[in-house]
Amino acid sequence: MFDEPIKLTAAGRTDAGVHAVGQVVSFVAHADFPIDKLTIALNSALSEDVTARDAERVDSNFSARNSAIDRAYTYVILNRSEPSAVARRWSCFEFRPLDLELMRRAAADLIGEHDFLTFCGVYPERGGTIRTLQSLEIERDGDFIRLHFRAGGFLHRMVRIISGSLLEIGSGRRPPDAIPGLLAARDRRAAGLTAPPQGLFLVEVRYPGFSSKPAGGLTWPLAAGAGV
C-alpha cells in the first residue's frame, strides 16, 4: 500500500493460538496514503483472522512497544464436567472443580515486584526476569472463570505458566501457599504446566491519554453472561 519497506513494531508478542482484541502496531511510512482509508484498505487485504479497528497518525517518537504504560491480559477457563465444541478455540477446558478462594489466596502472593524466572518460558535477551505484577483478579461467570492480569511488561509465557500453576492450586493438586516457594526457586521446573494458548487474550495496552480496549466493550467470551 505504501510502496516501500515497512517495519512493524507491536505492543506485545503472542504465541500461536493466543488471541488479541487490543493489539497496537506502529510503523514509519510516507504521508501520502490517506490515513482515514487505511483501516478499510488493510481489512480488504488481511486474512480473516486479523482485522484493523482504527488508524491514527502519531508523534514520530511513538512506539507501540516502548511507549506503553502497561498491558492487560485475560485468561479464560471453561470449568465444568463436559467440554464445549464452540468454546474450545477461545478457552481452556478444566473438568475438575476449581476453588476460586484458594486461587485468589495464591494470586495475592504474586502481586508486586518479583523475580518471575520460575514463570518464564524463554529467558529474555535483555532486561532480566524481574517484573511488577500490578493486579491479578479472578472471577467466575457461570461456567467461565477469568483471570485478569495487568503489568508494565510480561515475560515469555508468564501469564500461561502462572495460569497453569493456579489451575493446579484451584483443583487441589498444589497447596495455595506454594507461590513464595516457587518464586524463590527461580526454576521453571518448579511451576505448573503451561496453560493452553487458546485461553489467553491480550485485551488492552495503555498509553498516555489512550487505551486500546474496544470502545464498545469486550465481546464473547470475555464479556459477562457468556454461555455455551
N, C-alpha and C positions, 0 to 999 in steps of 0.2 A: 504493500500500500504506500509506503514511503519511498520505495525505490532506493534504499540504502541499507547497509547493515545495521541491525538493531540489537542492542544488548539489553536484556531484561533483568531487572532486579526485583525479586519477590519479597514480600514481608516475611514469609516463612516457607520452609520446605516441608513436604509431607511425603510419607511412604506411599507406595502403590496400594490402592484400596481405601485410603483416607479421603475424607471429603472436606470441602471448604465452602462456606457461604459468605465469608468476609475477607477473602484474599485481596491483597493490594499489590499491583505491579507498577513499577516506574521505568521509564526509558527516556533517552535523549534522541530527538529527531528534528528535522527541519520543520518550520512552522507553516508550511503551505497547506498541509492537509486540514480541512475544516474539522475542528475538534467536536463540533456538535453532531457530526456524521460518523464519528469514529466507532461508537458502540454498535450502530447499525451495520457498518462495514465489517467489523470484527465478527459479529454474530452470524453474518452471512458466510463467513469463511471458516469459523471454528467448528470442531466436532460437536456432536450433540451433548457430550459430557462436560463441555465448558461453555459458559456464557459470560459476556461482559455486561455489567449493570450500569456503569457510568464512566465518564472520562472527563478529566479536567486538566488544564494547564497549571503547572505548579512552579514554584521558585526553582532556579537552577541548582540550588543546594539540597533540594529534597531527595531523599532516598526512601523507598518503600521499606527497606530493611532497617537502616541506621537511624531514621527519623522517628521511628515508632516509640511510643511511651511504654506500652505493654501489649500483650496478646492474651486472648481468651480462647480456651478450647473446651468442648463438651464431649464427654464420653457417654454413649448411650448403651444401656444394657436392657435386654428383654428378659425379665425374670419371672418365669412361670414353668409349669411342668412340660408343656409342649412348645416346640418351635413354631415360627411363622414363616411361611413361604414368601410373604410380602416384605416383612421387616428384616429378613436375613442379610440384605445388602446394606442396611443402614443401622445395624445394631449388633451387639454381641449377645449371644444367647447363653443364659445361665439357668439350668434347671434346678439347681439347689436353692432352697430358700435363703435369702440374704438378710442379715440383721444390720439394718442401717445405723443403729446406735453404736454398734461395735466398729463399723466402718468410719463413722464420724469421730469416734474417740481416737482411732488410729490416724485419721487425716489431720487432726489437730497437731500432732507431733511433726507434721511435715511443713506447717506454716512457718514462714520466716526464712532467714538466710541459713543455708546448709550446704555442705559438700554433697551433691547428689550423684557421686560417682557410682554408687550401688544401683542407681536407677538410670544409668546411661548405657545406650546400646553401643555406640562407637565414640571413642574419646575425641573431643573436638581438636581441630588443628591448632587453634589458639583460644585463649581466654579461660582455660581451666574448667572445672566442673562445679564451682560454687555458683549457686543461683538463689534468688529470693522468690519463694512462692507466696504471693500476696494473699490468695484465698483459695480454698478448696471446699466447695459446698456440695452436699449430696441431698438429692430429693427423690421422692417416689411419686409417680403419676400413673396410677393404675398398675399395669404390668411393666411399665418402664421405670428404670432407675437412671438418673442422670448425674454425672459427676462434672461439676463446673470448676475449671482451673483458670487462674489468672496469674501471670508473672511477666516481668520485663523481658525474659527470654527463657527458652527451654532447651534442654539437651536432647540429643538424638534418642528418640523413642521414650523419653522421660515420662510422658503422660501415659503411654500404654503400659509401661512397666509398673508405674505406681498403680494404675487401674487393676492390673493383674494381681498385684500384691493385696490390694484392698478387697478384691473378689475372694481371695483365699481367706482373708480375715473375716469377711462377712459371712462366709459359708462354714466357718469354724475350723478350717484347716490350718490356721495360723493364729496365734494369740493377738489380741488387739494392742498389747503393749510391745509389739515386736519392732515398731518403726525406729526408735532410738538405736537399737542394736544393729538394724540394717544400715542406717546412716553411718554408724561408727565403723562398720565392717569395710566400707569402701571397696566392695567386691560385688560385681554384677551377679555372681552365682548365689549370693545370699538372698536376693529378692525373688519374687514370684515370677511366673511365666509372663511373657509379653502378651498383653491382651490383643485380640484380633484387630486388624486395622479398620474394618468396616464400621466399627462403633465410634470412631473418632472424627470430630468435626472441628475445624478452625472456624470460630464463629465471629470473632471481632479482632481488629487491630486498631488501637487508639493512637492518634497523633494530636498535637496541639490544635484544638479547635475542630477536630474531625474524628468521627468513628466510622468504621467500615461495616458495622452491623446494619442489616437491611432496615430501611426506614419503616417499612410495613410490618416489621416484626419477624421473628423466626418461624419457619414452616415445619411441617411434619418431617421427622419425628421429634424435632426439637421443641415444638410448641406444646403447651399444656393441652390435655384432653386427647392426645394421640392414642389411637387404639387399633388393634389388628385382630 
